[in-house]
Amino acid sequence: MARLVALYKTPKDVAAFDRYYVSTHIPLAKAIPGLRKYEISDGGVHSPGGTSGYHLVATLYFDSVADIQAALASPEGRATAADLGNFADGGVELMLFETREV
């Protein structure tokens, strides 16, 4: 398996971010080809020391990093990436990686 993790920094308007993310961005992302599973954090995002500066973490599951790269290059992936500028004014970091059970 492989993961795409999106770390959304705290936006200027949390309520507006949440509304937009649920009503618009999630449906766009769920249309990305090859997506196996989609999870988001529920409640605050914390660090061991307290607040983290992040508002939301999204984890998208794919079969491989190659599948993630192909998905991001698809029309649906490009539309989802282009949508980030519509609501993620705090910034977002995207990370892709393969996983293995240990």
Summary of the structure (lengths in Angstrom):
residues: 102
radius of gyration: 13.7
end to end distance: 13.1
largest distance: 40.1
contacts: 274
relative contact order: 0.33
helix: 37%
strand: 31%
